């Protein structure tokens, strides 16, 4: 694949050599000079004389520097093939580059390399990504496909600039909606109550007929005109009113509990799980907010399962305070009955709670998916359903494994904000750089099965 990526470079280099030799024999040939200038400009644009060095830099930057050059593509892992395909695109330096989730399969050093490389590329780069730090570092414009009052919108600036503009836009949306609803109420009143008052201006027998002819008729015409105008405006506004802004994600209030916020709800002592994880000492208080970080395979998910009680330690102990309910959002959620629908699952999970928001109001599942068997839903849809049940009926200990995966950027931001005020203890394991950057609580690093604060 690398040979293919550099094929145009090699061809241009050979063509330059050929044209140079031809010009040395015919220096006044204008056609040769034009061809030479065109190929030379292309060579400059594609950094021809530095191509081999660039190839080494790109391969090293994307974590492929140690691969033998004679390794067959079919022998590479899925992640290695994805990075190699990305390397080929970067080496070709096209004038327009389209990238779909380019940070997938990249570690943090490789992501930083890609950020720097894309910023330096000539031409246009269009990318789709859920990596908010990457968007903030690379993009100069954001096209938002999430719900907005004016539909799909393009915002100038970085992702941080987009968030500022998006917040201001939502405030304006809410204000416009509130203003229109107030006007609609006034217009309905004018079109109904005021219309009924017209009867009060009717003549009162023979003694009032003359006065009515001079004044009542004119008053009635004025009121009738106002009513017609109100009804016309009501019809117009009803048909074109702005829709209600979706409510941001918010955890429901905790069920009444006698647990003191300072009390320990989960305690781990010298616990080991099949040589994958060792936790010497960990106390989780009822109001703790803990971030768990570490590379893939380090033991983050294992730690969450240990806290949840879905994995028992081979040695040591895990104790949970009596009456404390623990909820775990796994990376791959599987429901016991694949034939049940999201609507039924949500209703059953929230049956004991009053004033539970409708599942559609949370914005986590599309209405068309509410009555489909949960077994046919995607991983992301199942995770969002599980998250919905945890938001509507939050446990005293909430454990989230990569919670922003499969969420839109808007929902990811709303979830982060909601976690700050979630009732009970919260433990989040994530690779999400944006979430980690904004986390203001304690953090635990897991690496090679060991935990450090």
LOMARTI-211240 format. One record per residue (C-alpha): z, x, y. Coordinates in Angstrom, 3 decimals, padded with zeros to 6 digits, always signed. Layout:
# LOMARTI-211240
- Z / X / Y
...
# end
This chain:
# LOMARTI-211240
- +000.000 / +000.000 / +000.000
- +000.667 / +002.876 / +002.383
- -002.813 / +004.224 / +001.782
- -004.166 / +000.784 / +002.646
- -002.026 / +000.679 / +005.796
- -003.397 / +004.007 / +006.944
- -006.994 / +003.334 / +005.827
- -008.117 / +002.296 / +009.320
- -006.409 / +005.385 / +010.769
- -008.181 / +007.646 / +008.290
- -011.524 / +005.949 / +008.954
- -011.098 / +006.300 / +012.732
- -010.141 / +009.957 / +012.334
- -013.250 / +010.620 / +010.230
- -015.412 / +008.735 / +012.720
- -014.058 / +010.779 / +015.633
- -014.865 / +013.985 / +013.784
- -018.364 / +012.716 / +013.064
- -018.963 / +011.676 / +016.686
- -017.571 / +014.957 / +018.026
- -020.033 / +016.921 / +015.910
- -022.894 / +014.624 / +016.954
- -022.022 / +015.011 / +020.647
- -021.915 / +018.762 / +020.333
- -025.568 / +018.570 / +019.303
- -026.550 / +015.804 / +021.750
- -024.113 / +015.907 / +024.683
- -026.278 / +013.641 / +026.885
- -026.605 / +010.809 / +024.349
- -025.077 / +007.810 / +026.184
- -024.855 / +005.694 / +023.034
- -022.850 / +008.397 / +021.272
- -020.593 / +008.747 / +024.333
- -019.939 / +005.000 / +024.364
- -019.086 / +004.965 / +020.648
- -016.849 / +008.004 / +021.063
- -014.972 / +006.393 / +023.974
- -014.428 / +003.185 / +022.056
- -013.083 / +004.942 / +018.947
- -010.962 / +007.291 / +021.071
- -009.352 / +004.330 / +022.881
- -008.553 / +002.690 / +019.532
- -007.083 / +005.981 / +018.279
- -004.798 / +006.199 / +021.315
- -003.671 / +002.601 / +020.904
- -002.823 / +003.188 / +017.244
- -001.224 / +006.619 / +017.716
- -003.752 / +008.199 / +015.313
- -002.651 / +011.838 / +015.614
- +000.959 / +010.944 / +014.841
- +000.260 / +008.545 / +011.963
- +001.704 / +010.578 / +009.086
- +004.851 / +011.357 / +011.047
- +005.175 / +007.701 / +012.012
- +004.841 / +006.721 / +008.359
- +007.795 / +008.939 / +007.454
- +009.855 / +007.564 / +010.336
- +009.094 / +003.937 / +009.444
- +009.831 / +004.416 / +005.744
- +013.093 / +006.196 / +006.481
- +014.063 / +003.612 / +009.091
- +013.539 / +000.739 / +006.651
- +015.454 / +002.458 / +003.851
- +012.421 / +003.474 / +001.795
- +012.380 / +007.198 / +002.515
- +013.685 / +008.142 / -000.916
- +011.053 / +006.237 / -002.893
- +008.489 / +008.374 / -004.753
- +005.043 / +007.960 / -003.197
- +003.472 / +007.396 / -006.619
- +005.806 / +004.487 / -007.500
- +003.832 / +001.351 / -008.368
- +004.526 / -001.713 / -006.199
- +005.231 / -003.825 / -009.283
- +008.122 / -001.506 / -010.158
- +009.922 / -002.153 / -006.858
- +012.640 / -004.734 / -006.350
- +011.980 / -007.856 / -004.298
- +013.836 / -006.406 / -001.333
- +011.949 / -003.116 / -001.539
- +008.607 / -004.936 / -001.652
- +009.562 / -006.993 / +001.394
- +010.524 / -003.847 / +003.322
- +007.337 / -002.081 / +002.215
- +005.229 / -005.007 / +003.449
- +007.029 / -004.801 / +006.784
- +006.430 / -001.051 / +006.936
- +002.697 / -001.590 / +006.352
- +002.518 / -004.035 / +009.277
- +004.360 / -001.666 / +011.592
- +002.093 / +001.249 / +010.677
- -001.060 / -000.769 / +011.346
- +000.169 / -001.549 / +014.901
- -001.857 / -004.754 / +015.287
- -002.228 / -006.286 / +018.740
- -000.570 / -009.506 / +017.514
- +002.239 / -009.334 / +014.966
- +003.682 / -012.444 / +013.248
- +007.026 / -012.012 / +011.473
- +008.952 / -014.584 / +009.420
- +012.661 / -013.692 / +009.082
- +011.945 / -009.940 / +009.293
- +015.609 / -008.922 / +009.015
- +015.945 / -010.382 / +005.509
- +016.597 / -007.607 / +002.948
- +017.512 / -005.130 / +005.717
- +020.882 / -003.474 / +006.208
- +022.268 / -002.942 / +009.695
- +020.751 / +000.530 / +010.290
- +017.333 / -000.795 / +009.240
- +017.710 / -003.833 / +011.524
- +018.557 / -001.585 / +014.476
- +015.520 / +000.575 / +013.683
- +013.290 / -002.510 / +013.552
- +014.667 / -003.751 / +016.881
- +013.843 / -000.466 / +018.587
- +010.412 / -000.274 / +016.954
- +009.363 / -003.795 / +017.920
- +010.441 / -003.310 / +021.526
- +008.177 / -000.239 / +021.736
- +005.118 / -001.861 / +020.134
- +002.129 / -002.732 / +022.350
- +000.738 / -006.229 / +022.082
- +002.330 / -009.538 / +021.184
- +005.109 / -010.101 / +018.644
- +005.908 / -013.643 / +017.499
- +008.823 / -013.989 / +015.116
- +011.012 / -016.626 / +013.492
- +014.565 / -015.512 / +012.794
- +018.121 / -016.789 / +012.358
- +019.538 / -013.374 / +013.318
- +020.853 / -014.087 / +016.806
- +021.662 / -010.468 / +017.643
- +018.111 / -009.523 / +016.638
- +016.701 / -012.277 / +018.859
- +018.896 / -011.120 / +021.722
- +017.744 / -007.514 / +021.380
- +014.015 / -008.088 / +020.854
- +012.777 / -011.340 / +022.356
- +011.696 / -011.972 / +025.933
- +011.019 / -015.688 / +025.359
- +012.564 / -018.274 / +023.039
- +010.728 / -021.360 / +021.762
- +013.337 / -023.906 / +020.686
- +012.469 / -026.467 / +017.989
- +015.937 / -028.068 / +017.965
- +016.500 / -031.544 / +019.455
- +016.240 / -031.574 / +023.244
- +015.664 / -034.220 / +025.869
- +012.111 / -032.975 / +026.499
- +011.308 / -031.964 / +022.898
- +010.070 / -028.471 / +022.029
- +010.875 / -026.154 / +024.925
- +010.091 / -022.540 / +025.823
- +012.816 / -020.541 / +027.548
- +012.295 / -017.233 / +029.319
- +014.636 / -014.327 / +028.694
- +016.857 / -013.139 / +025.862
- +018.809 / -015.244 / +023.399
- +021.851 / -014.977 / +025.663
- +019.744 / -016.321 / +028.551
- +018.542 / -019.108 / +026.266
- +022.112 / -020.133 / +025.436
- +022.983 / -020.333 / +029.128
- +019.909 / -022.431 / +029.885
- +020.500 / -024.598 / +026.812
- +024.067 / -025.344 / +027.889
- +022.945 / -026.309 / +031.394
- +020.193 / -028.476 / +029.922
- +022.675 / -030.293 / +027.676
- +024.956 / -030.991 / +030.638
- +021.991 / -032.491 / +032.516
- +021.022 / -034.490 / +029.418
- +024.539 / -035.927 / +029.105
- +024.648 / -036.744 / +032.816
- +021.258 / -038.446 / +032.715
- +022.241 / -040.460 / +029.638
- +025.506 / -041.583 / +031.263
- +023.718 / -042.502 / +034.505
- +021.063 / -044.516 / +032.663
- +023.676 / -046.353 / +030.589
- +025.541 / -047.312 / +033.774
- +022.310 / -048.572 / +035.323
- +021.444 / -050.526 / +032.174
- +024.808 / -052.296 / +032.273
- +024.304 / -053.182 / +035.952
- +020.777 / -054.432 / +035.323
- +021.854 / -056.601 / +032.375
- +024.538 / -058.105 / +034.572
- +022.030 / -058.742 / +037.354
- +019.489 / -060.246 / +034.979
- +021.951 / -062.615 / +033.294
- +025.058 / -063.373 / +035.346
- +023.262 / -063.348 / +038.706
- +020.495 / -065.557 / +037.314
- +023.029 / -068.178 / +036.278
- +024.416 / -068.218 / +039.794
- +021.141 / -069.616 / +041.093
- +022.345 / -073.087 / +040.157
- +025.051 / -072.908 / +042.824
- +022.348 / -073.064 / +045.516
- +020.908 / -076.380 / +044.330
- +021.099 / -079.346 / +046.794
- +024.390 / -081.302 / +046.839
- +023.182 / -084.880 / +047.304
- +021.460 / -086.412 / +050.351
- +023.831 / -084.909 / +052.899
- +022.930 / -081.307 / +051.947
- +019.217 / -081.770 / +051.415
- +018.214 / -081.005 / +054.986
- +020.364 / -077.828 / +055.091
- +018.953 / -076.737 / +051.765
- +015.399 / -077.170 / +053.002
- +016.088 / -074.816 / +055.909
- +018.338 / -072.185 / +054.255
- +018.825 / -072.776 / +050.520
- +015.196 / -072.408 / +049.572
- +014.955 / -069.064 / +051.324
- +018.162 / -067.757 / +049.707
- +017.064 / -068.897 / +046.279
- +013.734 / -067.143 / +046.641
- +015.499 / -063.909 / +047.613
- +017.830 / -064.095 / +044.620
- +014.949 / -064.976 / +042.296
- +013.059 / -061.924 / +043.501
- +016.071 / -059.690 / +042.886
- +016.495 / -061.098 / +039.388
- +012.810 / -060.544 / +038.586
- +013.053 / -056.992 / +039.879
- +016.183 / -056.389 / +037.818
- +014.552 / -057.732 / +034.674
- +011.441 / -055.634 / +035.250
- +013.515 / -052.488 / +035.773
- +015.643 / -053.354 / +032.727
- +012.551 / -053.681 / +030.544
- +011.124 / -050.430 / +031.900
- +014.352 / -048.445 / +031.497
- +015.089 / -049.880 / +028.039
- +011.707 / -048.700 / +026.799
- +011.953 / -045.231 / +028.339
- +015.645 / -044.424 / +028.351
- +016.710 / -040.972 / +027.229
- +018.260 / -040.951 / +023.780
- +021.928 / -040.138 / +023.353
- +022.588 / -036.388 / +022.980
- +023.783 / -035.517 / +019.458
- +027.500 / -034.832 / +019.312
- +028.383 / -031.192 / +018.540
- +030.124 / -030.405 / +015.271
- +033.868 / -030.943 / +015.444
- +036.461 / -030.831 / +012.692
- +038.414 / -034.025 / +012.233
- +042.124 / -033.831 / +012.915
- +044.249 / -032.567 / +010.064
- +046.104 / -035.027 / +007.900
- +049.762 / -035.063 / +008.937
- +051.496 / -032.075 / +007.393
- +055.002 / -030.721 / +007.504
- +053.777 / -027.128 / +007.184
- +054.855 / -024.916 / +010.071
- +051.957 / -022.956 / +011.559
- +053.831 / -019.693 / +011.040
- +054.545 / -020.354 / +007.372
- +052.596 / -018.505 / +004.686
- +050.300 / -020.862 / +002.771
- +048.693 / -018.310 / +000.428
- +050.263 / -015.052 / -000.717
- +048.607 / -012.321 / -002.824
- +050.442 / -009.395 / -004.362
- +048.844 / -006.499 / -006.259
- +046.060 / -008.704 / -007.652
- +043.085 / -007.282 / -009.570
- +039.999 / -009.107 / -010.892
- +038.021 / -007.362 / -013.621
- +037.868 / -004.110 / -011.700
- +035.754 / -005.848 / -009.015
- +038.528 / -006.342 / -006.480
- +042.050 / -005.174 / -005.844
- +044.262 / -006.811 / -003.215
- +047.531 / -005.013 / -002.677
- +049.186 / -007.405 / -000.236
- +047.803 / -010.336 / +001.745
- +049.647 / -013.175 / +003.477
- +047.727 / -016.078 / +004.988
- +049.617 / -018.182 / +007.533
- +048.868 / -021.833 / +008.253
- +047.127 / -021.089 / +011.574
- +045.434 / -017.768 / +010.714
- +041.797 / -017.046 / +011.595
- +040.543 / -014.175 / +009.426
- +037.090 / -012.581 / +009.272
- +036.023 / -010.810 / +006.065
- +033.241 / -008.218 / +006.312
- +031.599 / -005.753 / +003.952
- +028.289 / -004.889 / +002.252
- +026.703 / -006.954 / -000.497
- +028.596 / -006.687 / -003.750
- +031.732 / -005.341 / -002.067
- +033.909 / -008.263 / -003.199
- +033.948 / -010.687 / -000.251
- +033.058 / -013.764 / -002.321
- +035.481 / -012.667 / -005.029
- +038.278 / -012.549 / -002.468
- +037.510 / -016.108 / -001.334
- +037.531 / -017.367 / -004.922
- +040.844 / -015.600 / -005.479
- +042.324 / -017.345 / -002.413
- +040.860 / -020.682 / -003.543
- +042.240 / -020.403 / -007.064
- +038.831 / -020.690 / -008.735
- +039.360 / -017.151 / -010.067
- +042.642 / -016.035 / -011.589
- +043.736 / -012.399 / -011.247
- +043.883 / -010.196 / -014.351
- +047.004 / -008.587 / -012.923
- +049.276 / -009.397 / -009.995
- +049.918 / -012.803 / -008.471
- +048.459 / -015.411 / -006.131
- +050.821 / -018.103 / -004.850
- +049.964 / -021.174 / -002.791
- +052.427 / -023.301 / -000.897
- +053.048 / -026.681 / -002.554
- +050.933 / -029.513 / -001.208
- +048.468 / -027.230 / +000.516
- +044.850 / -028.250 / -000.044
- +042.238 / -025.473 / -000.168
- +038.527 / -026.016 / +000.478
- +035.809 / -023.467 / -000.323
- +032.205 / -023.487 / +000.902
- +030.332 / -021.398 / -001.669
- +026.956 / -019.743 / -001.172
- +025.426 / -021.888 / -003.921
- +027.053 / -025.315 / -004.009
- +026.714 / -027.292 / -007.249
- +027.960 / -030.890 / -007.411
- +029.288 / -032.181 / -010.773
- +026.989 / -035.208 / -010.902
- +023.424 / -034.310 / -009.843
- +022.422 / -037.988 / -009.845
- +024.792 / -038.956 / -007.031
- +023.454 / -039.164 / -003.521
- +024.768 / -037.394 / -000.412
- +025.792 / -040.763 / +001.034
- +027.959 / -041.569 / -002.006
- +029.454 / -038.083 / -002.173
- +030.363 / -038.149 / +001.514
- +031.864 / -041.639 / +001.268
- +033.984 / -040.627 / -001.723
- +035.177 / -037.418 / -000.049
- +036.241 / -039.248 / +003.127
- +037.451 / -042.545 / +001.630
- +041.084 / -041.915 / +002.590
- +040.325 / -041.184 / +006.249
- +039.782 / -043.536 / +009.162
- +037.248 / -043.056 / +011.970
- +035.090 / -040.657 / +009.954
- +031.777 / -039.880 / +011.692
- +028.628 / -041.078 / +009.999
- +026.952 / -038.393 / +007.932
- +023.805 / -038.622 / +010.056
- +025.839 / -038.121 / +013.251
- +026.846 / -034.629 / +012.110
- +023.219 / -033.480 / +012.206
- +023.569 / -031.584 / +008.931
- +021.275 / -033.764 / +006.785
- +018.146 / -035.706 / +007.638
- +018.341 / -039.503 / +007.151
- +015.563 / -039.288 / +004.543
- +017.814 / -037.127 / +002.325
- +020.918 / -039.351 / +002.328
- +019.907 / -041.407 / -000.711
- +018.120 / -038.751 / -002.755
- +019.839 / -037.382 / -005.882
- +021.829 / -034.335 / -004.862
- +020.380 / -032.460 / -007.820
- +016.920 / -032.367 / -006.203
- +018.172 / -031.071 / -002.851
- +017.675 / -027.463 / -001.809
- +020.477 / -024.912 / -001.716
- +020.670 / -025.276 / +002.049
- +020.860 / -029.078 / +001.899
- +023.640 / -028.977 / -000.700
- +025.585 / -026.468 / +001.390
- +025.249 / -028.604 / +004.503
- +026.493 / -031.645 / +002.576
- +029.509 / -029.690 / +001.329
- +030.145 / -028.472 / +004.878
- +029.978 / -032.065 / +006.139
- +032.754 / -033.144 / +003.758
- +034.927 / -030.222 / +004.890
- +034.363 / -031.061 / +008.569
- +035.156 / -034.763 / +008.108
- +038.224 / -034.133 / +005.919
- +039.372 / -030.561 / +006.626
- +041.774 / -028.880 / +004.189
- +044.848 / -026.896 / +005.201
- +043.065 / -023.709 / +004.076
- +039.339 / -023.486 / +004.814
- +037.340 / -020.725 / +003.092
- +033.732 / -020.225 / +004.177
- +031.269 / -017.897 / +002.447
- +028.351 / -017.082 / +004.787
- +028.757 / -020.404 / +006.629
- +025.867 / -019.921 / +009.076
- +023.280 / -019.463 / +006.309
- +020.825 / -022.397 / +006.169
- +021.929 / -023.676 / +009.583
- +019.808 / -023.955 / +012.689
- +020.804 / -021.703 / +015.573
- +022.254 / -024.677 / +017.422
- +024.350 / -025.808 / +014.452
- +025.498 / -022.247 / +013.795
- +026.759 / -021.976 / +017.360
- +028.465 / -025.368 / +017.169
- +030.175 / -024.412 / +013.908
- +031.503 / -021.195 / +015.430
- +032.943 / -023.132 / +018.371
- +034.458 / -025.706 / +016.016
- +036.136 / -023.036 / +013.889
- +038.227 / -021.955 / +016.884
- +040.023 / -025.288 / +016.877
- +039.810 / -026.175 / +013.181
- +043.123 / -027.442 / +011.798
- +044.744 / -025.134 / +009.290
- +043.956 / -021.593 / +008.219
- +040.344 / -020.327 / +008.278
- +038.880 / -017.389 / +006.351
- +035.205 / -016.551 / +006.944
- +033.164 / -014.013 / +004.988
- +029.873 / -013.221 / +006.678
- +027.080 / -010.765 / +007.442
- +026.225 / -012.704 / +010.599
- +026.299 / -010.051 / +013.323
- +026.498 / -012.589 / +016.145
- +029.505 / -014.330 / +014.600
- +031.204 / -011.011 / +013.920
- +030.511 / -009.789 / +017.449
- +032.181 / -012.879 / +018.966
- +035.116 / -013.123 / +016.546
- +038.420 / -012.769 / +018.382
- +040.816 / -012.834 / +015.419
- +041.897 / -010.308 / +012.777
- +039.321 / -008.885 / +010.366
- +039.470 / -007.531 / +006.821
- +036.864 / -005.035 / +005.584
- +036.026 / -005.129 / +001.865
- +034.261 / -002.139 / +000.347
- +034.103 / -000.982 / -003.258
- +036.625 / -003.602 / -004.231
- +039.257 / -002.408 / -001.723
- +040.505 / -004.206 / +001.359
- +041.404 / -002.577 / +004.668
- +042.624 / -004.327 / +007.815
# end
